[in-house]
Amino acid sequence: MEEFKGRVAVVTGGASGIGLAMAKRFAAEGMHVVIADVEQQALDAAEAELTAGGTEVLATIADVSKPDQVEALARASYARFGAVHVLCNNAGVAAGGFCWEESLEDWQWVLGVNLWGVIHGLRSFIPRMLEQESEGHVVNTASMAGLTSAPLFSLYNVSKHGVVTLSECLHHELAMIGSDIKVSVLCPSWVDTKIADSSRNRPGGPRDEPDLEEPFGAMSQQVRQLLSEGLTSENVADQVLDAIRTGRLYILTHPELNGVIKARAEDIVSGFMTAMDPTSVVRETLTQS
């Protein structure tokens, strides 16, 4: 896509972080914007900010883990604007710990938002976008965690690996039918967002965190440090817009970490993988970023 003015973008998780930055970037290009989120106060603030800048905005509460709410989002988007040209399945949450100790509720929560949220988005929007018979673009937010397998992030990793392969399959399937809809999968590493505080939106309230002893304590502190010193959401949004313009599938926001992806691929081919110490994983990222 090269023409944005007057077109429509839908962004889930659009009231803060990367989602809000993408919404603002699309607005700056003259697009109409639909933002969906589960936090009413943040949603109201985002809507006010975008509207004050002259953007036509539809802001709505939507829990992307609920298919009926995503379907309602699609219906509302088309009722308001008549079309959707850019779909950003961006809403996400995070949790960590030993995979065998994570509760079923937390597995359902993280997979429900991060993976099923994307699935619901595709099922509700892609058929409608295909009927438009116009060019379009889908951006699915995954993570570097979708290309690597660091310990103590199993819930998050599983969800994001799913988003990566789903995006790749979508890319091939749309090409098979000759569609003008392109696909990008966003794989950011450390970005200055509130992802470490995801449990504020956890069903039933914040979860009991693992004891802050080794390895959890050091890792948690390092993760928060990396997030606070990470890329700005605005930088990521600029990279997303460039990928939409150029039709790029993979958006790797931290090229200095490409070696980590290559090392994993080499491990797969070799058949062996060295066990990781979780704090060393974060430490290695610190030295390379």
BAFI-3210 file (N, C-alpha, C; in Angstrom, 3 decimals, decimal comma, padded with zeros to 6 digits):
// residues 289
n [1|2|3|4|5|6|7|8|9|10|11|12|13|14|15|16|17|18|19|20|21|22|23|24|25|26|27|28|29|30|31|32|33|34|35|36|37|38|39|40|41|42|43|44|45|46|47|48|49|50|51|52|53|54|55|56|57|58|59|60|61|62|63|64|65|66|67|68|69|70|71|72|73|74|75|76|77|78|79|80|81|82|83|84|85|86|87|88|89|90|91|92|93|94|95|96|97|98|99|100|101|102|103|104|105|106|107|108|109|110|111|112|113|114|115|116|117|118|119|120|121|122|123|124|125|126|127|128|129|130|131|132|133|134|135|136|137|138|139|140|141|142|143|144|145|146|147|148|149|150|151|152|153|154|155|156|157|158|159|160|161|162|163|164|165|166|167|168|169|170|171|172|173|174|175|176|177|178|179|180|181|182|183|184|185|186|187|188|189|190|191|192|193|194|195|196|197|198|199|200|201|202|203|204|205|206|207|208|209|210|211|212|213|214|215|216|217|218|219|220|221|222|223|224|225|226|227|228|229|230|231|232|233|234|235|236|237|238|239|240|241|242|243|244|245|246|247|248|249|250|251|252|253|254|255|256|257|258|259|260|261|262|263|264|265|266|267|268|269|270|271|272|273|274|275|276|277|278|279|280|281|282|283|284|285|286|287|288|289]
n.u [000,838|000,497|-001,001|-002,625|-004,256|-007,518|-008,232|-008,889|-007,925|-007,709|-006,994|-006,191|-005,794|-005,275|-005,094|-002,835|000,798|002,471|000,253|-001,261|000,655|000,847|-001,753|-001,687|000,289|-000,895|-003,010|-001,624|-001,052|-003,386|-005,442|-008,590|-009,365|-009,839|-009,913|-009,477|-009,818|-009,346|-009,327|-011,095|-010,611|-008,069|-008,715|-010,597|-008,940|-007,103|-008,827|-009,686|-007,273|-006,580|-008,816|-008,660|-006,585|-007,751|-008,512|-010,800|-012,359|-013,169|-013,760|-013,726|-014,660|-013,236|-012,645|-010,295|-010,030|-012,507|-014,648|-017,164|-017,029|-014,969|-016,114|-018,220|-016,722|-015,739|-018,151|-018,991|-016,912|-017,176|-019,759|-019,436|-017,384|-017,408|-015,411|-012,290|-008,875|-006,360|-005,472|-004,613|-003,749|-003,071|-003,281|-001,986|-000,666|001,396|003,066|005,043|007,124|007,769|006,789|005,292|004,196|002,476|-000,832|-003,894|-005,712|-004,053|-002,667|-004,851|-005,601|-003,321|-002,879|-005,428|-005,657|-003,262|-002,892|-005,417|-006,755|-005,667|-006,438|-009,271|-009,488|-008,620|-010,563|-012,888|-012,387|-010,922|-012,599|-014,395|-012,654|-011,673|-013,942|-014,075|-012,392|-010,082|-006,782|-005,014|-003,798|-002,504|-001,372|000,132|000,864|003,571|006,478|009,968|010,048|008,584|010,313|012,340|013,283|013,300|013,791|011,343|009,510|007,435|004,569|004,151|005,978|004,925|002,465|003,310|004,971|002,970|001,592|003,484|003,768|001,124|000,836|002,661|001,449|-000,955|000,050|000,948|-001,467|-003,159|-001,707|-001,996|-004,636|-004,540|-004,903|-004,942|-004,256|-001,791|000,636|002,123|004,292|004,889|007,744|008,904|011,612|012,799|010,745|009,625|007,086|004,036|003,979|005,041|003,393|001,065|-000,731|-002,551|-004,810|-005,710|-008,141|-010,105|-008,317|-004,977|-002,401|-000,845|002,477|005,496|007,787|010,106|012,808|015,968|015,602|013,915|013,807|016,144|015,876|013,366|013,900|015,856|014,438|012,514|014,258|015,330|013,017|012,354|014,489|014,215|013,306|011,308|007,730|006,873|008,980|008,767|006,239|006,788|008,389|006,516|004,754|006,481|006,891|004,343|004,138|006,130|005,479|006,628|007,156|008,307|008,879|011,472|012,463|014,787|017,606|020,140|019,865|019,559|021,352|020,746|018,432|019,437|021,205|019,446|018,183|020,344|020,779|018,457|018,845|021,139|020,216|020,609|020,391|021,729|021,165|019,621|020,469|018,214|018,763|021,120|020,280|018,822|020,904|022,666|021,171|021,193|023,874|024,037|022,283]
n.v [-001,196|002,188|004,459|006,233|008,229|009,029|006,404|003,442|002,336|-000,299|-000,900|-003,081|-003,238|-000,590|001,655|002,298|002,180|000,380|000,025|002,448|004,196|003,315|003,920|006,726|007,222|006,328|008,119|010,469|010,134|010,699|008,883|007,349|006,123|003,212|002,286|-000,234|-001,518|-002,818|-001,176|001,333|004,009|004,633|004,287|006,330|008,548|008,219|008,403|011,063|012,427|011,738|012,671|015,400|016,062|016,142|013,773|011,339|009,201|005,992|004,621|001,826|-000,510|-003,695|-007,041|-009,015|-011,718|-012,737|-014,000|-012,987|-010,317|-009,368|-009,792|-007,991|-005,663|-005,645|-005,397|-002,877|-001,252|-001,422|-000,475|002,164|003,212|001,837|000,346|-001,422|-001,014|-001,372|-003,665|-004,139|-006,520|-006,314|-006,352|-007,459|-009,493|-010,456|-013,031|-014,873|-017,706|-021,070|-023,489|-025,714|-024,972|-022,918|-021,673|-023,103|-021,127|-018,917|-019,809|-019,922|-017,235|-015,792|-017,108|-016,708|-013,923|-013,196|-015,082|-016,315|-013,915|-012,810|-014,778|-014,544|-011,940|-012,216|-013,989|-012,485|-010,129|-010,599|-011,937|-009,843|-007,831|-009,017|-009,004|-006,356|-006,001|-004,499|-003,104|-003,993|-004,384|-006,500|-006,458|-008,376|-008,523|-010,010|-011,056|-010,884|-013,030|-014,840|-015,940|-017,044|-019,019|-018,488|-019,465|-019,512|-017,874|-019,223|-019,251|-016,830|-017,111|-019,365|-018,357|-016,290|-017,541|-018,934|-016,805|-015,934|-018,123|-018,320|-015,898|-016,226|-018,358|-017,101|-015,147|-016,782|-018,000|-015,871|-014,990|-017,217|-017,025|-014,792|-012,321|-008,796|-008,123|-007,711|-008,986|-008,467|-009,434|-008,371|-008,244|-007,251|-006,520|-005,329|-002,817|000,328|-000,026|-000,869|-003,611|-005,317|-004,996|-006,332|-007,852|-006,239|-006,217|-008,761|-011,338|-011,649|-010,309|-009,133|-011,595|-013,980|-013,475|-015,325|-016,310|-013,794|-014,721|-016,102|-017,819|-015,747|-013,113|-011,578|-011,766|-010,512|-007,875|-007,168|-007,418|-005,385|-003,216|-003,375|-002,932|-000,287|001,047|000,568|000,645|003,389|003,441|004,914|004,761|002,072|002,150|003,712|001,918|-000,049|001,308|001,707|-000,940|-001,635|000,045|-000,998|-003,641|-005,576|-008,667|-009,600|-007,790|-006,832|-005,307|-004,873|-005,162|-005,770|-008,011|-010,101|-012,159|-013,864|-015,094|-016,433|-018,186|-019,868|-021,095|-022,519|-024,279|-025,824|-027,133|-028,564|-030,248|-030,083|-028,188|-025,864|-025,676|-022,880|-020,378|-018,369|-015,702|-015,177|-015,099|-012,715|-011,035|-011,322|-010,123|-007,535|-006,822|-006,822|-004,954]
n.w [000,000|-000,826|-000,745|001,728|002,778|003,757|004,007|006,043|009,241|011,592|014,934|017,438|021,005|021,124|022,756|024,130|024,367|021,755|020,110|020,321|019,349|016,679|015,834|015,995|014,106|011,752|011,687|011,239|008,617|007,452|007,725|008,658|011,883|013,842|017,133|019,528|022,814|026,177|028,338|029,599|030,498|029,424|026,754|026,323|026,679|024,582|022,375|022,649|022,265|019,613|018,218|018,758|017,135|014,690|013,524|012,320|014,448|015,740|018,756|020,824|023,358|023,530|024,083|022,870|023,139|023,091|020,778|019,937|020,648|019,026|016,545|016,779|016,817|014,188|012,761|013,687|012,764|009,962|009,702|010,444|008,755|006,332|005,143|005,618|005,555|006,661|009,040|012,316|014,379|017,426|020,235|023,362|026,046|028,880|030,743|033,118|034,114|035,396|033,042|033,797|036,152|035,719|035,888|034,643|034,088|033,545|031,276|029,528|029,536|028,457|025,954|024,960|024,535|023,075|020,957|020,174|019,956|017,638|015,811|015,974|015,000|012,327|011,320|011,521|010,081|007,637|005,625|005,066|004,194|001,894|000,295|-000,377|-002,500|-002,818|-002,275|000,682|004,078|006,588|009,861|012,185|015,554|016,855|018,334|019,303|020,891|019,521|017,809|019,141|022,060|024,950|028,367|031,044|029,924|028,778|028,343|026,995|024,863|023,461|022,578|020,890|019,006|017,716|016,511|014,675|012,824|011,983|010,664|008,585|007,210|006,490|004,761|002,612|001,852|001,090|-001,102|-002,737|-003,636|-005,109|-003,898|-003,102|-000,591|001,763|004,157|007,338|009,991|013,110|015,014|017,653|019,924|022,878|023,972|025,083|026,879|028,708|029,059|030,967|033,058|032,594|034,071|035,257|033,759|033,869|033,898|036,767|038,306|039,299|039,042|041,289|041,606|040,802|043,428|044,229|044,044|043,033|039,903|039,324|040,450|039,645|036,878|036,446|037,241|035,372|032,977|033,246|033,265|030,673|029,155|029,907|028,827|026,209|022,647|021,478|021,301|019,171|017,356|016,616|015,417|013,169|011,761|011,214|009,482|007,319|006,544|005,674|003,479|001,816|001,617|003,228|004,887|007,381|010,311|011,929|014,611|015,989|014,680|015,613|017,101|015,403|015,196|017,286|016,392|014,158|015,436|016,799|014,618|013,586|015,695|015,498|013,043|013,645|015,566|018,259|021,302|023,461|026,929|028,442|030,804|032,493|033,396|032,067|029,463|029,336|030,061|027,926|025,948|026,891|026,485|023,756|022,850]
ca.u [000,000|001,217|-001,965|-003,221|-005,213|-008,924|-008,454|-009,301|-007,083|-008,233|-005,891|-006,581|-004,796|-004,923|-005,183|-001,546|001,960|002,670|-001,032|-001,580|001,634|000,435|-002,951|-001,253|001,050|-001,874|-003,743|-000,750|-001,108|-004,712|-006,374|-009,579|-008,795|-010,649|-009,080|-010,187|-009,007|-010,151|-009,207|-011,959|-009,989|-007,026|-009,394|-011,159|-007,841|-006,582|-009,820|-009,648|-006,040|-006,665|-009,868|-008,146|-005,694|-008,539|-008,746|-012,098|-012,018|-014,136|-013,103|-014,675|-014,170|-013,293|-011,736|-010,049|-010,128|-013,920|-014,964|-018,329|-016,629|-014,201|-017,092|-018,916|-015,768|-015,740|-019,428|-019,000|-015,948|-017,748|-020,937|-018,988|-016,531|-017,702|-014,272|-011,082|-007,738|-005,238|-005,902|-003,493|-004,071|-001,933|-003,466|-001,144|-000,369|002,560|003,228|006,216|007,303|007,965|005,594|004,472|003,590|001,502|-002,206|-004,688|-006,318|-003,075|-002,496|-006,024|-005,571|-002,275|-003,195|-006,687|-005,421|-002,164|-003,047|-006,816|-007,141|-005,299|-007,319|-010,590|-009,377|-008,569|-011,837|-013,941|-012,076|-010,413|-013,665|-014,927|-011,628|-011,625|-015,114|-013,849|-011,635|-009,120|-005,563|-005,083|-002,626|-002,715|-000,180|-000,062|001,950|004,171|007,550|011,187|009,709|008,012|011,406|013,303|012,634|013,932|013,069|010,518|008,552|006,787|003,223|004,313|006,641|003,996|001,475|003,923|005,347|001,741|001,282|004,423|003,420|-000,182|001,061|003,305|000,412|-001,859|000,786|000,913|-002,841|-003,654|-001,021|-002,574|-005,894|-004,306|-005,420|-004,103|-004,008|-000,470|000,746|003,366|004,308|005,741|008,508|009,766|012,276|012,486|010,094|009,202|005,643|003,599|003,718|005,415|002,295|-000,129|-001,681|-003,602|-006,001|-005,970|-009,455|-010,010|-007,357|-003,551|-002,065|000,240|003,724|006,439|008,663|011,159|014,120|016,606|016,065|012,865|014,052|017,111|015,310|012,306|014,508|016,528|013,411|011,965|015,285|015,394|011,822|012,428|015,547|013,987|012,839|010,025|006,622|006,820|009,960|008,176|005,147|007,405|008,819|005,297|004,284|007,409|006,635|003,096|004,444|007,004|004,958|007,561|006,479|008,870|009,322|012,409|012,745|016,108|018,482|021,328|019,569|019,335|022,239|020,050|017,519|020,265|021,749|018,376|018,012|021,472|020,513|017,424|019,455|022,114|019,506|020,953|020,280|022,315|020,221|019,861|020,189|017,337|019,377|022,133|019,556|018,556|022,195|023,187|020,430|021,680|025,180|023,909|021,324]
ca.v [000,000|003,462|005,528|006,073|009,280|008,690|004,987|003,097|001,405|-000,833|-001,288|-003,600|-002,789|000,695|002,783|002,571|001,485|000,275|000,201|003,872|004,814|002,996|004,699|008,111|007,276|006,230|009,388|011,467|009,897|011,076|007,760|007,214|005,125|002,499|001,732|-001,093|-001,812|-003,248|-000,167|002,444|005,309|004,824|004,396|007,681|009,503|008,059|008,950|012,527|012,916|011,586|013,569|016,771|016,268|016,205|012,441|010,728|008,057|005,145|003,971|000,891|-001,564|-005,033|-008,066|-009,781|-013,149|-013,091|-013,877|-012,147|-008,917|-009,024|-009,695|-006,717|-004,639|-005,623|-004,829|-001,441|-000,595|-001,317|000,390|003,551|003,690|001,148|-000,437|-001,468|-001,226|-001,842|-004,342|-004,413|-007,393|-005,884|-006,510|-008,508|-009,551|-011,306|-013,637|-015,732|-018,708|-022,428|-023,845|-026,721|-024,367|-021,910|-022,138|-023,222|-019,804|-018,034|-020,295|-019,495|-015,774|-015,346|-017,609|-016,111|-012,569|-013,073|-015,931|-016,351|-012,568|-012,679|-015,681|-013,922|-010,782|-012,666|-014,604|-011,470|-009,039|-010,982|-012,099|-008,523|-007,137|-009,641|-008,557|-004,975|-006,088|-003,400|-003,462|-003,859|-004,917|-007,025|-006,483|-009,165|-008,268|-011,154|-010,637|-011,698|-014,264|-015,755|-016,447|-017,601|-019,842|-018,239|-020,087|-018,728|-017,087|-020,224|-018,832|-015,762|-017,662|-020,221|-017,512|-015,486|-018,467|-019,178|-015,634|-015,899|-019,113|-017,948|-014,801|-016,798|-019,095|-016,109|-014,574|-017,732|-018,266|-014,709|-015,005|-018,306|-016,624|-013,579|-011,159|-007,606|-007,911|-008,162|-009,346|-008,268|-009,898|-007,461|-009,009|-006,340|-006,960|-004,478|-001,539|001,000|-000,126|-001,383|-005,044|-006,009|-004,806|-006,874|-008,485|-005,276|-006,541|-010,196|-011,684|-012,047|-009,473|-009,487|-012,930|-014,127|-013,633|-016,263|-015,731|-013,002|-015,267|-016,525|-016,852|-014,802|-011,743|-010,914|-011,678|-009,505|-006,552|-006,909|-007,226|-004,036|-002,275|-003,401|-002,279|001,160|001,594|000,053|001,542|004,037|002,910|005,711|004,183|000,838|002,525|004,141|000,715|-000,701|002,038|001,413|-002,312|-001,610|000,698|-001,822|-004,993|-006,477|-009,616|-009,621|-006,511|-007,103|-003,949|-004,813|-005,967|-006,199|-009,309|-011,118|-013,284|-014,785|-015,860|-017,329|-019,227|-020,842|-021,870|-023,448|-025,320|-026,714|-027,956|-029,460|-031,206|-029,880|-026,830|-025,708|-025,153|-021,479|-019,797|-017,246|-014,381|-014,975|-014,733|-011,284|-010,355|-011,313|-009,098|-006,237|-006,514|-006,683|-003,901]
ca.w [000,000|-000,849|-000,495|003,053|003,096|003,581|004,223|007,407|009,989|012,846|015,811|018,745|021,972|020,522|023,688|024,770|023,829|020,313|019,437|020,230|018,449|015,313|015,536|015,761|012,848|010,678|011,684|010,623|007,168|006,984|007,780|009,726|012,795|014,821|018,197|020,468|023,989|027,319|029,389|029,206|030,740|028,413|025,463|026,250|026,511|023,230|021,459|022,754|021,662|018,165|017,723|018,845|015,993|013,468|012,974|012,573|015,270|016,417|019,888|021,411|024,224|022,932|024,582|021,651|023,408|022,941|019,349|019,689|020,759|017,824|015,465|016,973|016,393|012,725|012,308|013,997|011,880|008,621|009,776|010,557|007,670|005,079|004,660|006,443|004,663|007,476|010,266|013,216|015,509|018,237|021,675|023,911|027,476|029,154|032,057|033,084|035,155|034,891|032,268|034,486|037,330|035,316|036,045|033,432|033,843|032,916|029,904|028,758|029,409|027,534|024,616|024,538|024,010|022,117|019,778|019,759|019,549|016,219|015,062|015,886|014,119|010,933|010,939|011,404|009,151|006,317|004,618|004,695|003,422|000,571|-000,456|-000,847|-003,756|-002,850|-001,574|002,122|004,774|007,939|010,712|013,402|016,486|017,542|019,231|019,211|021,603|018,546|016,981|020,068|023,079|026,242|029,484|031,966|029,146|027,942|027,927|026,007|023,677|022,718|021,899|019,834|017,926|016,973|015,687|013,548|011,785|011,442|009,717|007,397|006,474|005,899|003,627|001,491|001,436|000,340|-002,399|-003,538|-004,263|-005,881|-003,178|-002,966|000,836|002,169|005,569|008,077|011,366|013,879|016,015|018,410|021,145|024,029|023,643|026,316|027,042|030,008|028,912|032,200|034,010|031,944|034,989|035,645|032,966|033,962|034,451|038,163|039,006|039,155|039,477|042,248|040,879|041,415|044,435|043,603|044,335|041,787|038,912|038,966|040,867|038,776|035,540|036,438|037,289|034,105|031,958|033,408|032,835|029,213|028,627|030,125|027,970|024,870|021,593|021,705|020,497|017,945|016,433|016,096|014,515|011,909|011,050|010,724|008,301|006,220|006,091|004,899|002,204|000,983|001,549|003,911|005,766|008,731|010,864|013,015|015,066|016,609|013,821|016,344|017,704|014,367|015,458|018,188|015,535|013,358|016,311|017,036|013,388|013,512|016,688|014,957|012,002|014,273|016,401|019,663|021,813|024,787|027,911|028,767|032,108|032,154|033,597|031,036|028,248|029,420|030,110|026,559|025,226|027,373|025,896|022,312|022,493]
c.u [000,871|000,296|-002,683|-004,340|-006,648|-009,239|-008,623|-008,357|-007,786|-007,057|-006,449|-005,444|-004,335|-004,916|-003,863|-000,435|002,068|001,364|-001,398|-000,614|001,291|-000,788|-002,583|-000,516|000,116|-002,662|-002,924|-000,718|-002,484|-005,729|-007,444|-009,133|-009,860|-009,690|-009,959|-009,257|-009,932|-010,138|-009,956|-011,281|-008,918|-007,635|-009,970|-010,077|-007,264|-007,529|-009,780|-008,418|-006,091|-007,687|-009,398|-007,216|-006,418|-008,827|-010,162|-011,851|-013,262|-013,373|-014,106|-013,973|-014,303|-012,226|-011,507|-010,069|-011,555|-014,337|-016,160|-017,977|-015,789|-015,131|-017,873|-018,025|-015,749|-017,019|-019,456|-018,063|-016,524|-019,002|-020,529|-018,278|-016,733|-016,590|-013,194|-009,924|-006,496|-005,804|-004,668|-003,993|-002,932|-002,076|-002,623|-000,933|000,807|002,501|004,410|006,272|007,612|006,675|004,695|003,795|002,536|000,088|-002,892|-005,298|-005,334|-002,730|-003,649|-006,018|-004,573|-002,548|-004,475|-006,504|-004,430|-002,345|-004,488|-007,314|-006,829|-006,204|-008,704|-010,570|-009,381|-009,912|-012,942|-013,664|-011,669|-011,536|-014,238|-013,921|-011,513|-012,787|-014,942|-013,184|-010,726|-007,871|-005,735|-003,859|-003,022|-001,381|-000,526|001,122|002,364|005,245|008,814|010,964|009,034|009,054|012,506|012,551|013,325|013,126|012,349|009,554|007,664|005,406|003,318|004,922|005,692|003,002|002,087|004,486|004,119|001,392|002,209|004,009|002,049|-000,032|001,710|002,300|-000,553|-001,228|000,688|-000,506|-003,444|-002,999|-001,614|-003,840|-005,770|-004,824|-004,411|-003,861|-002,656|-000,437|002,116|003,212|005,354|006,408|009,454|010,481|011,868|011,963|009,535|007,679|005,327|003,337|004,060|004,330|000,976|-001,170|-002,735|-004,906|-006,333|-007,358|-009,313|-008,999|-005,929|-003,250|-000,974|001,521|004,615|007,287|009,813|012,530|014,734|015,852|015,083|013,222|014,979|016,551|014,256|012,876|015,169|015,536|012,835|012,975|015,342|014,190|011,927|013,460|015,354|013,590|011,548|008,963|006,517|007,799|009,406|007,065|005,684|007,840|007,623|004,804|005,173|007,170|005,356|003,356|005,207|006,513|005,846|006,829|007,003|009,333|010,156|012,960|014,145|017,094|019,745|021,128|019,323|020,209|021,612|019,099|018,312|020,809|020,701|018,167|019,134|021,304|019,502|018,023|020,417|021,435|019,764|020,796|020,848|021,286|020,627|019,619|019,380|017,974|020,446|021,492|019,313|019,859|022,786|022,471|020,903|022,981|025,084|023,004|021,896]
c.v [001,243|004,636|005,260|007,075|008,851|007,217|004,690|002,060|000,991|-001,327|-001,816|-003,336|-001,392|001,884|003,108|001,867|001,507|000,517|001,659|004,581|004,532|003,812|006,148|008,220|007,185|007,535|010,479|011,333|010,227|009,952|007,982|006,035|004,546|001,938|000,941|-001,434|-002,300|-002,224|001,103|003,797|005,610|005,007|005,789|008,714|009,435|008,644|010,472|013,096|012,840|012,536|015,011|017,090|016,261|014,865|011,979|009,372|007,313|004,406|003,072|-000,123|-002,905|-005,905|-009,033|-011,285|-013,662|-012,920|-012,990|-010,673|-008,472|-008,917|-008,391|-005,548|-004,515|-004,994|-003,317|-000,670|-000,386|-000,458|001,853|004,038|002,971|000,292|-000,457|-001,822|-001,733|-002,423|-004,663|-005,215|-007,262|-006,164|-007,672|-008,380|-010,502|-011,843|-014,595|-016,691|-020,057|-022,911|-024,830|-026,176|-023,317|-022,481|-022,264|-021,884|-018,868|-018,486|-019,808|-017,989|-015,330|-015,830|-016,968|-014,740|-012,594|-013,873|-015,971|-014,968|-012,310|-013,555|-015,063|-012,718|-011,174|-013,210|-013,562|-010,452|-009,503|-011,212|-010,763|-007,749|-007,713|-009,177|-007,141|-004,957|-004,868|-003,836|-003,227|-004,474|-005,352|-007,027|-007,242|-008,949|-009,563|-010,595|-011,365|-013,018|-015,276|-016,370|-017,078|-018,396|-019,694|-018,876|-019,056|-017,790|-018,007|-019,799|-017,828|-016,299|-018,481|-019,372|-016,778|-016,337|-018,769|-018,035|-015,572|-016,878|-018,830|-016,849|-015,309|-017,567|-018,145|-015,469|-015,488|-017,912|-017,106|-014,630|-016,072|-017,887|-015,303|-012,324|-010,018|-007,256|-008,520|-008,358|-008,957|-008,874|-009,071|-008,237|-008,089|-007,061|-005,985|-003,119|-000,964|001,054|-000,656|-002,890|-005,813|-005,904|-005,336|-007,387|-007,520|-005,566|-008,026|-010,454|-012,189|-011,260|-009,941|-010,856|-012,897|-014,388|-014,671|-015,559|-015,003|-013,421|-015,672|-017,729|-015,720|-013,348|-010,995|-010,732|-010,576|-008,100|-006,196|-006,662|-005,821|-002,971|-002,202|-002,722|-000,769|001,821|001,197|001,115|002,232|003,370|003,644|005,184|002,921|001,149|002,995|002,931|-000,052|-000,013|001,752|000,008|-002,392|-001,005|-000,230|-003,261|-006,016|-007,376|-009,526|-008,223|-006,829|-005,769|-003,778|-005,663|-006,445|-007,558|-010,412|-012,351|-014,315|-015,678|-016,868|-018,472|-020,287|-021,714|-022,899|-024,581|-026,333|-027,671|-028,973|-030,545|-031,043|-028,416|-026,789|-025,105|-023,743|-021,207|-018,539|-015,879|-014,112|-014,597|-013,230|-010,503|-010,245|-010,243|-007,709|-005,856|-006,278|-005,528|-002,526]
c.w [000,000|-000,544|000,823|003,338|002,778|003,771|005,717|008,010|011,266|013,673|017,126|019,732|021,621|021,455|024,362|024,017|022,317|019,564|019,266|019,294|016,993|014,918|015,220|014,424|011,657|010,554|011,002|009,107|006,592|006,994|008,842|010,586|013,718|015,865|019,154|021,618|025,092|028,447|028,983|029,374|029,701|027,026|025,275|025,996|025,102|022,190|021,465|022,073|020,139|017,559|017,724|017,688|014,661|012,830|013,283|013,230|015,734|017,502|020,586|022,305|023,498|023,558|023,434|021,879|023,243|021,485|019,057|019,773|019,563|016,619|015,568|016,553|014,876|012,189|012,532|013,073|010,491|008,612|009,786|009,295|006,332|004,532|005,728|005,526|005,390|008,766|011,093|014,410|016,510|019,727|022,202|025,403|027,677|030,573|031,969|034,254|034,548|034,236|033,015|035,735|036,981|035,410|034,692|033,069|033,145|031,501|029,025|028,529|028,350|026,110|024,076|023,922|022,849|020,841|019,294|019,353|018,082|015,362|014,890|014,941|012,652|010,477|010,751|010,304|007,756|005,299|004,154|003,852|002,017|-000,303|-000,995|-002,215|-003,911|-002,100|-000,075|002,760|006,171|008,663|011,982|014,330|017,174|018,474|018,825|019,916|020,694|017,642|017,822|021,138|024,432|027,372|030,339|031,251|028,309|027,463|026,785|024,718|022,814|021,929|020,715|018,703|017,070|016,043|014,475|012,453|011,189|010,400|008,437|006,550|005,785|004,670|002,405|000,956|000,661|-001,034|-003,316|-004,265|-005,024|-005,214|-003,155|-001,494|001,187|003,685|006,113|009,460|012,110|015,007|016,781|019,545|022,246|023,582|024,939|026,399|028,444|029,974|030,192|033,267|033,461|032,922|035,509|034,915|032,986|034,524|035,887|038,957|038,828|039,734|040,551|041,475|041,565|042,461|043,758|044,123|043,006|041,220|038,643|039,273|039,931|037,377|035,457|036,434|035,970|032,978|032,045|032,995|031,314|028,580|028,746|029,224|026,509|023,862|022,021|020,838|019,173|016,899|015,798|015,097|013,165|011,090|010,487|009,458|007,100|005,666|005,279|003,529|001,266|000,848|002,234|004,889|007,198|009,140|012,098|013,491|015,637|015,791|014,527|017,019|016,668|014,563|016,371|017,389|014,709|014,195|016,600|015,799|013,229|014,517|016,164|013,937|012,607|015,096|017,878|020,048|023,224|025,733|028,311|030,239|031,850|032,339|032,546|029,710|028,220|029,385|028,717|025,731|025,615|026,675|024,405|021,905|022,801]
res [m|e|e|f|k|g|r|v|a|v|v|t|g|g|a|s|g|i|g|l|a|m|a|k|r|f|a|a|e|g|m|h|v|v|i|a|d|v|e|q|q|a|l|d|a|a|e|a|e|l|t|a|g|g|t|e|v|l|a|t|i|a|d|v|s|k|p|d|q|v|e|a|l|a|r|a|s|y|a|r|f|g|a|v|h|v|l|c|n|n|a|g|v|a|a|g|g|f|c|w|e|e|s|l|e|d|w|q|w|v|l|g|v|n|l|w|g|v|i|h|g|l|r|s|f|i|p|r|m|l|e|q|e|s|e|g|h|v|v|n|t|a|s|m|a|g|l|t|s|a|p|l|f|s|l|y|n|v|s|k|h|g|v|v|t|l|s|e|c|l|h|h|e|l|a|m|i|g|s|d|i|k|v|s|v|l|c|p|s|w|v|d|t|k|i|a|d|s|s|r|n|r|p|g|g|p|r|d|e|p|d|l|e|e|p|f|g|a|m|s|q|q|v|r|q|l|l|s|e|g|l|t|s|e|n|v|a|d|q|v|l|d|a|i|r|t|g|r|l|y|i|l|t|h|p|e|l|n|g|v|i|k|a|r|a|e|d|i|v|s|g|f|m|t|a|m|d|p|t|s|v|v|r|e|t|l|t|q|s]
***
